[in-house]
Amino acid sequence: MATKVAVVTGANKGIGLAIVKGLCKAGYSGDVLLTARSEALGKKALELVKAEGFENVAFHRLDICDQSSCLALRKFLEENYGGLDVLINNAGIAYKENATEPFGEQAEVTMRTNFWGTLWVCHALFPLLRPNARVVNVSSFYSKLTLEKCSPELQAKLRRTDMSEEELCSMMGEYVIAAQIGAHEAQGWTHSAYGTTKIGVTVLSRIQARVLNETRSSDGILINACCPGWVRTGMAGQNAPKSPEQGAETPVYLALLPEGAKEPHGQLVWDKEVQEW
């Protein structure tokens, strides 16, 4: 019987590292791949995890913004595990409120990581998903709050249950172009690059769940977006109320939904509860 394997992206620090530890503490029965863009930082994080006694963790480099890096991880998984059982797309970025870069640049860079990077990982690794696999796309409750500030027309589009991945990708691309020329608010978007990219992640999760229902309905695969909450990390700052360990609770819960579970699926989950989209 093939060894189970879980992949956690952006796992060298913060919530990602806490998710790796959380899977181990919860007794995950397979190997956990701690991935990070920086090999040095990833291996340093691995040493910390090993020092805590978690022996079923290994490091693999992954730059989610580099499609060749995503495909290299796919090849590694194929050759060493023959499939994939858990995928937690945690890697993401956010500019600080006092960032001086032009907003158009912020929108492009944030979208490239949070949305396109997540999408590229999914494109590379979804063909490896085994029956009863679990996929968790780390989004944010801020995606819901940002959506509610968009124009009624955009809200209606982004809540459609029949939206295609191609349509969503087109909308995310249009947002970046609009942000670069200063027309995003006139087109009904908000002035939050981070929030908009997380709208993309949440809607992508809904689309992926529907497509899995249509193409692999008998395989028991569940995919969800989640909000870890406001967590004390380098991204969110030290005034946040949650520890990284607390932020990891919902992603780990979704990653370990028992075999045979039907729900949640295609939902945005916060504090282990489904949120209305």
SULMOTA-V108749 format. One record per residue. N is the residue number from 1. RES is the residue in one letter. SS is DSSP state (alpha for helix, beta for strand, coil for the rest). PSI is psi as a letter, one per 40 degrees, with the letter a starting at -180 (999 if undefined). OMEGA is omega as a letter, one per 40 degrees, with the letter a starting at -180 (NA if undefined). Layout:
BEGIN
n=N res=RES ss=SS psi=PSI omega=OMEGA
n=N res=RES ss=SS psi=PSI omega=OMEGA
END
This chain:
BEGIN
n=1 res=M ss=coil psi=h omega=a
n=2 res=A ss=coil psi=i omega=i
n=3 res=T ss=coil psi=h omega=i
n=4 res=K ss=coil psi=i omega=i
n=5 res=V ss=beta psi=h omega=i
n=6 res=A ss=beta psi=h omega=i
n=7 res=V ss=beta psi=h omega=i
n=8 res=V ss=beta psi=h omega=a
n=9 res=T ss=coil psi=i omega=a
n=10 res=G ss=coil psi=f omega=a
n=11 res=A ss=coil psi=e omega=a
n=12 res=N ss=coil psi=e omega=a
n=13 res=K ss=coil psi=i omega=i
n=14 res=G ss=alpha psi=b omega=a
n=15 res=I ss=alpha psi=d omega=a
n=16 res=G ss=alpha psi=d omega=i
n=17 res=L ss=alpha psi=d omega=i
n=18 res=A ss=alpha psi=d omega=i
n=19 res=I ss=alpha psi=d omega=i
n=20 res=V ss=alpha psi=d omega=i
n=21 res=K ss=alpha psi=d omega=a
n=22 res=G ss=alpha psi=d omega=i
n=23 res=L ss=alpha psi=d omega=a
n=24 res=C ss=alpha psi=d omega=a
n=25 res=K ss=alpha psi=d omega=a
n=26 res=A ss=coil psi=e omega=i
n=27 res=G ss=coil psi=f omega=i
n=28 res=Y ss=coil psi=h omega=a
n=29 res=S ss=coil psi=e omega=a
n=30 res=G ss=coil psi=a omega=i
n=31 res=D ss=beta psi=i omega=i
n=32 res=V ss=beta psi=h omega=i
n=33 res=L ss=beta psi=h omega=i
n=34 res=L ss=beta psi=h omega=a
n=35 res=T ss=beta psi=i omega=i
n=36 res=A ss=beta psi=i omega=i
n=37 res=R ss=coil psi=d omega=a
n=38 res=S ss=coil psi=h omega=i
n=39 res=E ss=alpha psi=d omega=a
n=40 res=A ss=alpha psi=d omega=a
n=41 res=L ss=alpha psi=d omega=i
n=42 res=G ss=alpha psi=d omega=a
n=43 res=K ss=alpha psi=d omega=i
n=44 res=K ss=alpha psi=d omega=i
n=45 res=A ss=alpha psi=d omega=i
n=46 res=L ss=alpha psi=d omega=i
n=47 res=E ss=alpha psi=d omega=i
n=48 res=L ss=alpha psi=d omega=a
n=49 res=V ss=alpha psi=d omega=i
n=50 res=K ss=alpha psi=d omega=a
n=51 res=A ss=alpha psi=d omega=i
n=52 res=E ss=coil psi=e omega=i
n=53 res=G ss=coil psi=e omega=a
n=54 res=F ss=coil psi=g omega=a
n=55 res=E ss=coil psi=e omega=a
n=56 res=N ss=coil psi=f omega=a
n=57 res=V ss=beta psi=h omega=i
n=58 res=A ss=beta psi=i omega=i
n=59 res=F ss=beta psi=i omega=i
n=60 res=H ss=beta psi=h omega=a
n=61 res=R ss=beta psi=h omega=i
n=62 res=L ss=coil psi=h omega=i
n=63 res=D ss=coil psi=h omega=a
n=64 res=I ss=coil psi=e omega=i
n=65 res=C ss=coil psi=e omega=a
n=66 res=D ss=coil psi=h omega=a
n=67 res=Q ss=alpha psi=d omega=i
n=68 res=S ss=alpha psi=d omega=i
n=69 res=S ss=alpha psi=d omega=i
n=70 res=C ss=alpha psi=d omega=a
n=71 res=L ss=alpha psi=d omega=i
n=72 res=A ss=alpha psi=d omega=i
n=73 res=L ss=alpha psi=d omega=i
n=74 res=R ss=alpha psi=d omega=a
n=75 res=K ss=alpha psi=d omega=i
n=76 res=F ss=alpha psi=d omega=a
n=77 res=L ss=alpha psi=d omega=i
n=78 res=E ss=alpha psi=d omega=a
n=79 res=E ss=alpha psi=d omega=a
n=80 res=N ss=alpha psi=d omega=a
n=81 res=Y ss=coil psi=d omega=a
n=82 res=G ss=coil psi=e omega=a
n=83 res=G ss=coil psi=a omega=a
n=84 res=L ss=beta psi=h omega=a
n=85 res=D ss=beta psi=d omega=i
n=86 res=V ss=beta psi=h omega=i
n=87 res=L ss=beta psi=h omega=i
n=88 res=I ss=beta psi=h omega=i
n=89 res=N ss=beta psi=g omega=a
n=90 res=N ss=coil psi=d omega=a
n=91 res=A ss=coil psi=h omega=i
n=92 res=G ss=coil psi=i omega=i
n=93 res=I ss=coil psi=i omega=i
n=94 res=A ss=coil psi=h omega=i
n=95 res=Y ss=coil psi=i omega=i
n=96 res=K ss=coil psi=i omega=a
n=97 res=E ss=coil psi=d omega=a
n=98 res=N ss=coil psi=e omega=i
n=99 res=A ss=coil psi=i omega=a
n=100 res=T ss=coil psi=e omega=i
n=101 res=E ss=coil psi=i omega=i
n=102 res=P ss=coil psi=i omega=a
n=103 res=F ss=alpha psi=d omega=i
n=104 res=G ss=alpha psi=d omega=i
n=105 res=E ss=alpha psi=d omega=i
n=106 res=Q ss=alpha psi=d omega=a
n=107 res=A ss=alpha psi=d omega=a
n=108 res=E ss=alpha psi=d omega=a
n=109 res=V ss=alpha psi=d omega=a
n=110 res=T ss=alpha psi=d omega=i
n=111 res=M ss=alpha psi=d omega=a
n=112 res=R ss=alpha psi=d omega=a
n=113 res=T ss=alpha psi=d omega=a
n=114 res=N ss=alpha psi=d omega=a
n=115 res=F ss=alpha psi=c omega=a
n=116 res=W ss=alpha psi=d omega=i
n=117 res=G ss=alpha psi=d omega=i
n=118 res=T ss=alpha psi=d omega=a
n=119 res=L ss=alpha psi=d omega=a
n=120 res=W ss=alpha psi=d omega=i
n=121 res=V ss=alpha psi=d omega=a
n=122 res=C ss=alpha psi=d omega=i
n=123 res=H ss=alpha psi=d omega=a
n=124 res=A ss=alpha psi=d omega=a
n=125 res=L ss=alpha psi=e omega=a
n=126 res=F ss=alpha psi=d omega=i
n=127 res=P ss=alpha psi=e omega=a
n=128 res=L ss=alpha psi=e omega=a
n=129 res=L ss=beta psi=h omega=i
n=130 res=R ss=beta psi=i omega=i
n=131 res=P ss=beta psi=i omega=a
n=132 res=N ss=beta psi=e omega=i
n=133 res=A ss=beta psi=i omega=i
n=134 res=R ss=beta psi=h omega=i
n=135 res=V ss=beta psi=h omega=i
n=136 res=V ss=beta psi=h omega=i
n=137 res=N ss=beta psi=h omega=a
n=138 res=V ss=beta psi=h omega=i
n=139 res=S ss=coil psi=b omega=i
n=140 res=S ss=coil psi=i omega=i
n=141 res=F ss=alpha psi=d omega=i
n=142 res=Y ss=alpha psi=d omega=i
n=143 res=S ss=alpha psi=d omega=i
n=144 res=K ss=alpha psi=d omega=i
n=145 res=L ss=alpha psi=d omega=i
n=146 res=T ss=alpha psi=d omega=i
n=147 res=L ss=alpha psi=d omega=a
n=148 res=E ss=coil psi=e omega=i
n=149 res=K ss=coil psi=e omega=i
n=150 res=C ss=coil psi=i omega=i
n=151 res=S ss=coil psi=i omega=i
n=152 res=P ss=alpha psi=d omega=a
n=153 res=E ss=alpha psi=d omega=i
n=154 res=L ss=alpha psi=d omega=i
n=155 res=Q ss=alpha psi=d omega=a
n=156 res=A ss=alpha psi=d omega=i
n=157 res=K ss=alpha psi=d omega=a
n=158 res=L ss=alpha psi=e omega=i
n=159 res=R ss=coil psi=e omega=a
n=160 res=R ss=coil psi=h omega=a
n=161 res=T ss=coil psi=e omega=a
n=162 res=D ss=coil psi=e omega=a
n=163 res=M ss=coil psi=i omega=i
n=164 res=S ss=coil psi=i omega=i
n=165 res=E ss=alpha psi=d omega=a
n=166 res=E ss=alpha psi=d omega=i
n=167 res=E ss=alpha psi=d omega=i
n=168 res=L ss=alpha psi=d omega=i
n=169 res=C ss=alpha psi=d omega=i
n=170 res=S ss=alpha psi=d omega=i
n=171 res=M ss=alpha psi=d omega=i
n=172 res=M ss=alpha psi=d omega=i
n=173 res=G ss=alpha psi=d omega=i
n=174 res=E ss=alpha psi=d omega=i
n=175 res=Y ss=alpha psi=d omega=a
n=176 res=V ss=alpha psi=d omega=i
n=177 res=I ss=alpha psi=d omega=i
n=178 res=A ss=alpha psi=d omega=i
n=179 res=A ss=alpha psi=d omega=a
n=180 res=Q ss=alpha psi=d omega=i
n=181 res=I ss=coil psi=e omega=i
n=182 res=G ss=coil psi=f omega=a
n=183 res=A ss=coil psi=e omega=a
n=184 res=H ss=coil psi=d omega=a
n=185 res=E ss=coil psi=d omega=i
n=186 res=A ss=coil psi=d omega=i
n=187 res=Q ss=coil psi=e omega=i
n=188 res=G ss=coil psi=e omega=i
n=189 res=W ss=coil psi=i omega=i
n=190 res=T ss=coil psi=i omega=a
n=191 res=H ss=coil psi=f omega=i
n=192 res=S ss=coil psi=h omega=i
n=193 res=A ss=alpha psi=d omega=a
n=194 res=Y ss=alpha psi=d omega=a
n=195 res=G ss=alpha psi=d omega=a
n=196 res=T ss=alpha psi=d omega=i
n=197 res=T ss=alpha psi=d omega=i
n=198 res=K ss=alpha psi=d omega=i
n=199 res=I ss=alpha psi=d omega=i
n=200 res=G ss=alpha psi=d omega=a
n=201 res=V ss=alpha psi=d omega=a
n=202 res=T ss=alpha psi=d omega=i
n=203 res=V ss=alpha psi=d omega=i
n=204 res=L ss=alpha psi=d omega=i
n=205 res=S ss=alpha psi=d omega=i
n=206 res=R ss=alpha psi=d omega=i
n=207 res=I ss=alpha psi=d omega=a
n=208 res=Q ss=alpha psi=d omega=i
n=209 res=A ss=alpha psi=d omega=i
n=210 res=R ss=alpha psi=d omega=a
n=211 res=V ss=alpha psi=d omega=i
n=212 res=L ss=alpha psi=d omega=i
n=213 res=N ss=alpha psi=d omega=a
n=214 res=E ss=alpha psi=d omega=a
n=215 res=T ss=alpha psi=d omega=a
n=216 res=R ss=coil psi=f omega=a
n=217 res=S ss=coil psi=d omega=a
n=218 res=S ss=coil psi=e omega=a
n=219 res=D ss=coil psi=e omega=i
n=220 res=G ss=coil psi=f omega=i
n=221 res=I ss=coil psi=h omega=i
n=222 res=L ss=beta psi=h omega=i
n=223 res=I ss=beta psi=h omega=a
n=224 res=N ss=beta psi=i omega=i
n=225 res=A ss=beta psi=i omega=i
n=226 res=C ss=beta psi=i omega=i
n=227 res=C ss=beta psi=h omega=i
n=228 res=P ss=coil psi=e omega=a
n=229 res=G ss=coil psi=a omega=i
n=230 res=W ss=coil psi=h omega=a
n=231 res=V ss=beta psi=i omega=i
n=232 res=R ss=coil psi=g omega=i
n=233 res=T ss=beta psi=i omega=i
n=234 res=G ss=coil psi=d omega=i
n=235 res=M ss=coil psi=d omega=a
n=236 res=A ss=coil psi=e omega=i
n=237 res=G ss=beta psi=i omega=a
n=238 res=Q ss=coil psi=e omega=i
n=239 res=N ss=coil psi=e omega=a
n=240 res=A ss=coil psi=i omega=a
n=241 res=P ss=coil psi=d omega=a
n=242 res=K ss=beta psi=i omega=i
n=243 res=S ss=coil psi=i omega=i
n=244 res=P ss=alpha psi=d omega=i
n=245 res=E ss=alpha psi=d omega=i
n=246 res=Q ss=alpha psi=d omega=i
n=247 res=G ss=alpha psi=d omega=a
n=248 res=A ss=alpha psi=e omega=a
n=249 res=E ss=alpha psi=d omega=a
n=250 res=T ss=alpha psi=d omega=i
n=251 res=P ss=alpha psi=d omega=i
n=252 res=V ss=alpha psi=d omega=i
n=253 res=Y ss=alpha psi=d omega=a
n=254 res=L ss=alpha psi=d omega=a
n=255 res=A ss=alpha psi=d omega=a
n=256 res=L ss=coil psi=f omega=i
n=257 res=L ss=coil psi=h omega=a
n=258 res=P ss=coil psi=i omega=i
n=259 res=E ss=coil psi=h omega=a
n=260 res=G ss=coil psi=e omega=i
n=261 res=A ss=coil psi=i omega=i
n=262 res=K ss=coil psi=d omega=a
n=263 res=E ss=coil psi=i omega=e
n=264 res=P ss=coil psi=i omega=i
n=265 res=H ss=coil psi=h omega=a
n=266 res=G ss=coil psi=f omega=a
n=267 res=Q ss=coil psi=i omega=i
n=268 res=L ss=beta psi=h omega=a
n=269 res=V ss=beta psi=h omega=a
n=270 res=W ss=beta psi=h omega=a
n=271 res=D ss=coil psi=f omega=i
n=272 res=K ss=coil psi=e omega=i
n=273 res=E ss=beta psi=h omega=i
n=274 res=V ss=beta psi=h omega=i
n=275 res=Q ss=beta psi=i omega=i
n=276 res=E ss=coil psi=h omega=i
n=277 res=W ss=coil psi=999 omega=NA
END
